Amino acid sequence: MRIRRHLLIPLAVLLIAAAVALIVALRKQAPPEAARLLPGADGFFYINLKWIRAFNATGQLPPVSREPEYQKFVEETGFQFERDLDQAAFAIHYPQSWGNGTAGSASEPRFSEIFVGKIDSGRLTAYLKKLTSSIDDYRGFDIYNIPFEGRTVRVVLLSYDSVAVSNHPDPGVIRGILDRSRKLASPFGGPWLLRKFYRRVPLASVSFAILRVRPAEMTSLGGLGSWSLLFPKPAVAVISARYLRALHLRAEAFTDSDADAQAITEKTASFLSIFHAAEGSVGAQGTDADVKTFFDSLKVEQSGDRAVLTAIVPPGFVRKVLTEAPPETAAPAPPAAPRDEPPARKRPHKPSSR
């Protein structure tokens, strides 16, 4: 009996340690909690600005210019996105006509968002009350209905540091976010598309996007229509960014066959060859070191039913992209006369002898 008791104690300790290790491993593979609160959607985007600030990746970026509406928002709420926002997670809802999208009756994409940061809830609530047309009480929380460009934007404060926003036509979407925020965090939670492809996001990524690509339907929407130039058929794109002294980008296209992946790889390689040719035509004197590093790092390859694009973006390249072109250099002024010599005197003009 004594032997059994001595064995049970270390066995129990080992089981507890194994359970803790399993939970930690699962949490590492799970999407960030802000993203897990999002509803089911056709695309997801996440960025961790707190990590980016910790890496001092924004130290060399130009200051943010404020539009009048944003300036008013900052003055009334005290919240500055560039300073106080720590995390942001977005769900993208495609119209139902886009391959059975999740936006319901909406004719254009709709969005649901989670913002986490340093929030003054009193000032933000006062600001929202000025804009809202009505307030819904849901399980003791106020959901502010704000009319904007013919749509209803719903806003709710989830906690002291997080806010949910959605312009989905179904009010049940933001209520679902609120319900999930009241439950204990689970590594198995989150939308299906996010959970399935988040495992393809590299460790320590400060930002990622997971998108269902529907090239035939997306041609009607501005920038998203450019996807049809590379994707011959529907696919899922996983794009991530890690900061390791420079911004390391990785984009993977998950297709239904090796042939589709090969087609994407070949089209992307053709575009890259055009970029390299344009960069080379500038000449050695006009080539910037950061720009050259970026172009040289662009690589695309096929791996089975996946097409993989990688690139390295130096901080200087990001700064040049976000900074406006410098003004034209003024012509240098003529050198001043030495102090020990008086300025030359002009001779009086003599009238002509004609």
Secondary structure, DSSP 8 states (H G I E B T S, - for coil): -HHHHHHHHHHHHHHHHHHHHHHHHHHHHS--HHHHTS-S-SEEEEEEHHHHHHTTTTTTS------HHHHHHHHHH---HHHHEEEEEEEEE--TTTTS-SSTT-SS-EEEEEEEE---HHHHHHHHHHH-SEEEEETTEEEEEEEETTEEEEEEEEETTEEEEE--S-THHHHHHHHHHHS---TT-S-HHHHHHGGGS-TT-SEEEEEEE-HHHHTTSTGGGGGGGT-SS-EEEEEEEEESSSEEEEEEEE-SSHHHHHHHHHHHHHHHHHHHHHHHHT-TTT--HHHHHHHHH-EEEEETTEEEEEEEE-HHHHHHHHS---------------TTS-------------
